[in-house]
Amino acid sequence: MYEAKILDEFCGAHNLRHYKGKCEALHGHNWKIELTVYSKTLDKTGMIIDFKELKSKLKNILSKLDHKHLNGLAYFKKKNPTSENIAYFIHGKLSKVLKKKVKVSVWETGTSSASFYA
């Protein structure tokens, strides 16, 4: 199995509903996004996917989150904007434009992340 990985980031604010603690209050993060694409085969150029294409697709999704209060976005009005749900949101958007197995990891801090893959 081959894998290709890129990193990007976005800044945003959120507050966690139904959470008892500091994170219930509005606060911000510089989230790091780690995107891994898997494939058993390579294309005729010897790649899973061109990094340029992958970066462009991820950047397009992150632009909808960057410098936003995530709780105010339609998707996160129903889902708590946790790192897990952010990973799921990004994965869902990427699944529509990529025909590959994808894993999205959302790093909230340098030592804490949550991932989604299917």
Beta strands, then each sheet from edge to edge (+ up, - down):
strand 1: 2-14
strand 2: 27-39
strand 3: 68-69
strand 4: 101-109
strand 5: 112-117
sheet 1: 3+ 1+ 2- 4+ 5-
end
